Amino acid sequence: MDDRSTLRRAKAEAWTINLSPGTLSEYRNILGPKYREHRDMTKRYAPTVPFPKDRPISPEKLKQLVLASGRIQMLIDEQSSKDPAKKLQLAKTIADLLDEIGLDESLPIVRTLGTMLNAIFARIYTGLYVNEVKLEQLRSRYGRQTVLYLPSHRSYGDFILMSYVLFCYNIAIPGIAAGMDFYSMAGMGSALRNTGAFYMRRTYGNDRQYWYIFREYMRQLIVAYDRGVEFFVEGTRSRSNKALTPKIGLLSMALEPLFMGEVPDLLIVPVSVSYDRPVEEQLFVYELLGVPKPKETTRGMLKALSIVRENFGSIYLEFGDPISAKHYFGDGLNRAQHTVAPSFAQVLAKEEREAIQDLANDVVHLQQHRMVLTTFHLIAHYYNYRKYHGQAVALDQLVQGVTLLGRILESLGAITELEGAENVENLILQALAVHRNILQLTAERVLVIAKTYHDFNGVDKRKLKGHNLSEGVMKLAVPIFSLQLYCNPCLHWLAVPAMVLLAAKRISLASNTALDRNSLFAAVGELRELFCLEFVLYARRAQVDFDSSLEHLLGQGLLETIAGSDALRIGQPTSDEQLANVYLSALGPFLCTYLQVTNVLLQHFRSRQQFTEKEYLAKVQECVEQLLLRQERNVHPYCLSLDSISLALHSLVTLDAIRKRKIDNVYRYDLTTTGKIESINERLENYSSILPFKYLTFQNAVTGCKL
């Protein structure tokens, strides 16, 4: 391992160690009566500004600064050949683009939207919990540098929610990067702009002019704007309720002034938003199955809000421990290399982009670390675990199981709603009331999956992203997918311990000898590489994650050290012999998915010269559907997830099992001749055979489902 890799690993470990402990007691419900004044949208508004300037910059002045900047003037000179008439026309074109991009601010509109949100929140949420301790700690850090708010992204409501909370606490609303989906919504696009939204196109293509303008606008927000900037480092909403691999485009633009020496520091604030039940829950399920999302319209949104009468539970929001970018990058912040030319004429070096990717990875890790796991997350995971064994779940068993799972997760460092709870059964009943569309108690107090009543005949088959699934399979998959969405947030904590346990079981069965730590680490490393995109795992955290997972499993008695040596063995059976399967059930659907993906690739694409991702997605779904209909082994309804099927493809590309090329402006794939995909497939077969789960129990789990 070279010095740079060692340093990066040490930094990953340091950020984990230095993370302040989280606790549910720090949260306050701002929808409660004590916070009525906070929610008063007519109150006197004198907000705390994160980075106050001697002369605050108005939104219009911000656009003028962009237009007058060296970068844009150079662009105008290049594209106009210094012809006065062309320069004038080009300046007008750029001004029009800045009008498309630029944020605005209107206190009356902020108050109006805030009043609407007060009414909506009161109707559909039981609580909006803000970690007030952390927010006040953040406020104490204001005043010395520009602030970057980087929230997790699980719902369209994330940035609206952020603005609402900041207004309630009299903190200035930042400039917020928003997609063009909102821009095109009649009335709503301009309203959001007036609350700080600035708009960016999803793709720039080869449009150098747009890229220069947007890049300069972001630079001025960092250098000149006093209210901070907010954007989603994951880039888009997670439909699966798991973390997404971060994108560094916007983050690189935001950090460029720091590396160029134009600002002394930036304060990075990871923000964690946890939903008991996202409003888009069912839309996400359909998208994962291949049904395209409907186009966002103001009319559609207002219609949806007008009919919403359901309880969506609680939301938890935390402004996490701030990171000084200057301190984070340390010696990697070599500003001297950028003094040879004007900053607008330079780009970030390769090692700077790598350091920014590390920061993005750490931000996503910190976001996940401080997500609150709700009671239903624990219910969903425990119910799944029991169903894998074909076992019913009575209410008293559910209370015991959820309590056990809560203890496991809290010992791993997670924040759960069970913290300090005296009546777990009451929490469970409240959670089931919110999620009665997924799980319900029968008259005998046994938990069952609710039947789906959706009619899939109206789906436009021409727009499907995958295979045209039969109605019976869709009716089976939708409830199971809905359930899996609530298991997935637990994966941040359970995935790596489950990998360690699974690898230990495989090695023990294969050799029937003591476990060597190095061999175990290597085996876990192979699993991490395969599932790195699925669970957002990155190499420089491999050792610290392995060590902490191993320590946890030893503490649970699932692994044991052999006296007088450093070797390990599988723990001796205890009174609860199923404890290990609570962990392994977290990996079950994903092992099945990747196994079926490699089976399909070998059976249907090995002989093909090339294929597109769309062809691949459709074929995997088609084959999985047939396996479900035949009730084959090692197939789970979640194997139909286009999200996981796609991530598996790109993971296999990074492992050099599949080659990716751009031909005629279309990405095409073919299987390499390295034999890696055969090796991965064999490994997945071995791992899947270890799992003691009866996935076929899901065939009969959904009432009224006929296959």
Stockholm file with secondary structure:
# STOCKHOLM 1.0

chainA/1-707         MDDRSTLRRAKAEAWTINLSPGTLSEYRNILGPKYREHRDMTKRYAPTVPFPKDRPISPEKLKQLVLASGRIQMLIDEQSSKDPAKKLQLAKTIADLLDEIGLDESLPIVRTLGTMLNAIFARIYTGLYVNEVKLEQLRSRYGRQTVLYLPSHRSYGDFILMSYVLFCYNIAIPGIAAGMDFYSMAGMGSALRNTGAFYMRRTYGNDRQYWYIFREYMRQLIVAYDRGVEFFVEGTRSRSNKALTPKIGLLSMALEPLFMGEVPDLLIVPVSVSYDRPVEEQLFVYELLGVPKPKETTRGMLKALSIVRENFGSIYLEFGDPISAKHYFGDGLNRAQHTVAPSFAQVLAKEEREAIQDLANDVVHLQQHRMVLTTFHLIAHYYNYRKYHGQAVALDQLVQGVTLLGRILESLGAITELEGAENVENLILQALAVHRNILQLTAERVLVIAKTYHDFNGVDKRKLKGHNLSEGVMKLAVPIFSLQLYCNPCLHWLAVPAMVLLAAKRISLASNTALDRNSLFAAVGELRELFCLEFVLYARRAQVDFDSSLEHLLGQGLLETIAGSDALRIGQPTSDEQLANVYLSALGPFLCTYLQVTNVLLQHFRSRQQFTEKEYLAKVQECVEQLLLRQERNVHPYCLSLDSISLALHSLVTLDAIRKRKIDNVYRYDLTTTGKIESINERLENYSSILPFKYLTFQNAVTGCKL
#=GR chainA/1-707 SS CCHHHHHHHHHHHHHHHTSCCCCGGGEEETTSGGGTTTTCTTSCCCCBCSSCCSSCCCHHHHHHHHHHSHHHHHHHHHHHTTCHHHHHHHHHHHHHHHHHHCCCBCHHHHHHHHHHHHHHHHHHCSEEEEEHHHHHHHHTTTTSSEEEEEECCSSTTHHHHHHHHHHHTTBCCCEEEEEHHHHTSTTHHHHHHTBTEEEECSCCTTCHHHHHHHHHHHHHHHHTCSSCEECCTTCSCCSSSSCCCCCCHHHHHHHHHHHTTSSSCEEEEEEEEEESSCTTHHHHHHHHHTCCCCCCCHHHHHHHHHHCCSCCCEEEEEECCCEEHHHHHGGGCCGGGGCSSCGGGCCCCHHHHHHHHHHHHHHHHHHHHTCEECHHHHHHHHHHHHHHTTCCCBHHHHHHHHHHHHHHHHHHTCEETTTTCSCHHHHHHHHHHHTTTTEEECTTSBEEECCCCCCGGGSCGGGCSSCCCCHHHHHHHHHHHHHHHHHGGGHHHHHHHHHHHHHHHHHHHHHCSCBCHHHHHHHHHHHHHHTTTTTTCCGGGHHHHHHHHHHHHHHTTSEEECTTSSCEEECCCCSCTTHHHHHHHHHHHHHHHHHHHHHHIIIIITTCSCBCHHHHHHHHHHHHHHHHHHTCSSCCGGGGCHHHHHHHHHHHHHTTSEEEEEETTEEEEEECSSSHHHHHHHHHHHHHHHCCCCGGGGGGTBTTCCC
#=GC SS_cons         CCHHHHHHHHHHHHHHHTSCCCCGGGEEETTSGGGTTTTCTTSCCCCBCSSCCSSCCCHHHHHHHHHHSHHHHHHHHHHHTTCHHHHHHHHHHHHHHHHHHCCCBCHHHHHHHHHHHHHHHHHHCSEEEEEHHHHHHHHTTTTSSEEEEEECCSSTTHHHHHHHHHHHTTBCCCEEEEEHHHHTSTTHHHHHHTBTEEEECSCCTTCHHHHHHHHHHHHHHHHTCSSCEECCTTCSCCSSSSCCCCCCHHHHHHHHHHHTTSSSCEEEEEEEEEESSCTTHHHHHHHHHTCCCCCCCHHHHHHHHHHCCSCCCEEEEEECCCEEHHHHHGGGCCGGGGCSSCGGGCCCCHHHHHHHHHHHHHHHHHHHHTCEECHHHHHHHHHHHHHHTTCCCBHHHHHHHHHHHHHHHHHHTCEETTTTCSCHHHHHHHHHHHTTTTEEECTTSBEEECCCCCCGGGSCGGGCSSCCCCHHHHHHHHHHHHHHHHHGGGHHHHHHHHHHHHHHHHHHHHHCSCBCHHHHHHHHHHHHHHTTTTTTCCGGGHHHHHHHHHHHHHHTTSEEECTTSSCEEECCCCSCTTHHHHHHHHHHHHHHHHHHHHHHIIIIITTCSCBCHHHHHHHHHHHHHHHHHHTCSSCCGGGGCHHHHHHHHHHHHHTTSEEEEEETTEEEEEECSSSHHHHHHHHHHHHHHHCCCCGGGGGGTBTTCCC
//
